[in-house]
Amino acid sequence: MALEKAERAGDDRPLVPVPVAVAAILLTAAAAAYWFLDYRARMYPPQGPVLTAEAKAYVANLKLSDVQMQAAESYLKQAVVEIGGNLTNNGSRTLTLVEINCVFYDSYGQLVLRERVAIAGRKTGSLAPGETKKFRMAFDNLPPSWNQSMPQLVIAQILFE
């Protein structure tokens, strides 16, 4: 009889100690939160300043032309996609900065990368009225799921002199 009570008392203990179970649950929750936040940060990167109403109205005066895409190889034997072309300012104002969003999609039309790039201003100087400047953008971090077609190019920011 005493042996039966001892065996029953041993059966009441949990298979995994409570502190170990709580630690495992907390660790799993932390890993899931990290994955979710990392995923959101990659899919929806923080956007810079948006176009002002004045800049939106001026976009009609900007023209992208001779835009071409080509693949190249870097010195580190890494594939680099280059997009180049011309930007013309047909308006009456001098621009100190023009940034563009390059939006890359996969074969299902889903966004895989959005990258904001300055095509006039920072390195090339301002863009005067009637002036045309060449631009070149290089991308070495394109995801393998990219559909290999020309990304969508959208004016993201314009700063006036």
WOVENKA-V603739 format. One record per residue. N is the residue number from 0. OMEGA is omega in whole degrees, -180 to 180 (999 if undefined). Layout:
# WOVENKA-V603739
n:N omega:OMEGA
n:N omega:OMEGA
This chain:
# WOVENKA-V603739
n:0 omega:179
n:1 omega:180
n:2 omega:178
n:3 omega:179
n:4 omega:180
n:5 omega:179
n:6 omega:179
n:7 omega:179
n:8 omega:178
n:9 omega:-180
n:10 omega:-178
n:11 omega:-179
n:12 omega:178
n:13 omega:180
n:14 omega:180
n:15 omega:179
n:16 omega:-177
n:17 omega:-180
n:18 omega:179
n:19 omega:179
n:20 omega:179
n:21 omega:179
n:22 omega:179
n:23 omega:179
n:24 omega:179
n:25 omega:179
n:26 omega:177
n:27 omega:179
n:28 omega:179
n:29 omega:179
n:30 omega:179
n:31 omega:179
n:32 omega:178
n:33 omega:-180
n:34 omega:-179
n:35 omega:-179
n:36 omega:178
n:37 omega:178
n:38 omega:180
n:39 omega:-180
n:40 omega:179
n:41 omega:-178
n:42 omega:-177
n:43 omega:-179
n:44 omega:-179
n:45 omega:-179
n:46 omega:175
n:47 omega:180
n:48 omega:179
n:49 omega:178
n:50 omega:175
n:51 omega:178
n:52 omega:178
n:53 omega:180
n:54 omega:178
n:55 omega:179
n:56 omega:-176
n:57 omega:-178
n:58 omega:-180
n:59 omega:180
n:60 omega:-180
n:61 omega:-179
n:62 omega:172
n:63 omega:180
n:64 omega:179
n:65 omega:-179
n:66 omega:-179
n:67 omega:179
n:68 omega:176
n:69 omega:178
n:70 omega:178
n:71 omega:178
n:72 omega:-179
n:73 omega:178
n:74 omega:-180
n:75 omega:180
n:76 omega:-180
n:77 omega:180
n:78 omega:179
n:79 omega:175
n:80 omega:-180
n:81 omega:175
n:82 omega:-178
n:83 omega:179
n:84 omega:-180
n:85 omega:175
n:86 omega:-179
n:87 omega:176
n:88 omega:179
n:89 omega:-179
n:90 omega:-176
n:91 omega:-176
n:92 omega:176
n:93 omega:-179
n:94 omega:178
n:95 omega:-180
n:96 omega:170
n:97 omega:176
n:98 omega:-178
n:99 omega:172
n:100 omega:174
n:101 omega:-174
n:102 omega:-178
n:103 omega:-178
n:104 omega:173
n:105 omega:-176
n:106 omega:178
n:107 omega:180
n:108 omega:180
n:109 omega:-180
n:110 omega:177
n:111 omega:178
n:112 omega:173
n:113 omega:-179
n:114 omega:-179
n:115 omega:-174
n:116 omega:174
n:117 omega:179
n:118 omega:175
n:119 omega:173
n:120 omega:-171
n:121 omega:-177
n:122 omega:-173
n:123 omega:-178
n:124 omega:-176
n:125 omega:-179
n:126 omega:-176
n:127 omega:176
n:128 omega:180
n:129 omega:-177
n:130 omega:175
n:131 omega:177
n:132 omega:174
n:133 omega:173
n:134 omega:179
n:135 omega:178
n:136 omega:179
n:137 omega:-180
n:138 omega:178
n:139 omega:-176
n:140 omega:-178
n:141 omega:-180
n:142 omega:-180
n:143 omega:-178
n:144 omega:179
n:145 omega:-175
n:146 omega:175
n:147 omega:178
n:148 omega:-178
n:149 omega:179
n:150 omega:174
n:151 omega:-179
n:152 omega:-175
n:153 omega:177
n:154 omega:-176
n:155 omega:-178
n:156 omega:174
n:157 omega:173
n:158 omega:-178
n:159 omega:177
n:160 omega:999
